[in-house]
Structure formats: structure tokens, C-alpha cells
């Protein structure tokens, strides 16, 4: 397969996609774009994603995919032998899709508010209060997901899926891992297992190294 091009950034939502590409052994090139902090980065990604956000994946034929959940599902389905997602006829597929979209819409999307609270009409002087409220909502959503899952070694049973990668990465965003561990004790064991996966050791160290409080 020809090299893929991924617009992404360290410690961002693109990391889950990068982790999947790493597990799949797919050649890819990263164009670093810290879009939340750098106007030049936003312009750099604008040519492939008018929303000026990462991740954005450029396929060999030039087609662009955005939205981390969509990219992860696509990659898993393109390489079924890697078993990174339940097959379409697997009964687990329904819950896989449910929770992939839940993480994307109920949790990950809330982080869009934090860099600029005026996006939801809040005054800038209220930023701290808004961010605190966002973090409370995220913790609540993790708690609800945890209550409805019965993980095995991984979230959907005994096999690692891109859902595990997605939750492992997004659970490190605010309100950060200590709060996640409190809100989602069943999922906590799974993300720690993914953190320690030897196939990803070098990748995590390079693209999303752990801080002292994690």
C-alpha cells in the first residue's frame, strides 16, 4: 500500500489513528499540526480539512478522511485480518459502533469548546467555569459508559480493537487520567493494559509520553 499522509499532532486525537497505523504496520507520514495552539498549523491543515482540525488522513488516491472515529473504523475494516474491529456480521459490531460514536460525540467533541469558549457564546472571562463544567460532563459520560460495559481483557471482550485505542487516548485529555480512573474503574484496567502493550511502547514514548501524574 502506498504511503498515507496523516495531519496530526503529539498528544492529540490523531494519536489513536497513529497507534492503529502502528499496529497495522501501514507506512505513513505525519505532518505535525498543533492546530489548537498555532495559527500557522491551522492554515497548514486547511488545504485538506476546511475545519482546520486534526486528524486528517490523505489516502493514496488523494481522498481525504477526517473524524478520528471514522478513520479508525475504516482502517480496522480495511485490514480485517488484524481483527481491530468486530466484523460486520459479528454480534459485537453493534456495541462497537455504538461506543465508537459515543466517545466521539459525547466526549471527544466537548474538547472543541475549551480553547475558545466563545464558540458556545460564553464570555472569555467565564472560561475557567466553562472548562470545569466540560470536565464534569466528560467524567459523567465516562461513568455512564463504564456502567454499561462488561470488559474482558479489552472493552469488548478478549480482543484488542480500535475502540480500546480510542478510549486509551481520549481518556488522557481533561479531566485527565486520575479522574478517568475514578469515574470508569472497569475501563481503567483496560486502558492500563493498552498503555503497557509492548507493540506500542516506543510509539507512546515518542508521540504521547506520560507525565508524572499519570
Beta strands, then each sheet from edge to edge (+ up, - down):
strand 1: 4-8
strand 2: 28-32
strand 3: 56-58
strand 4: 64-66
sheet 1: 2+ 1+ 3- 4+
end
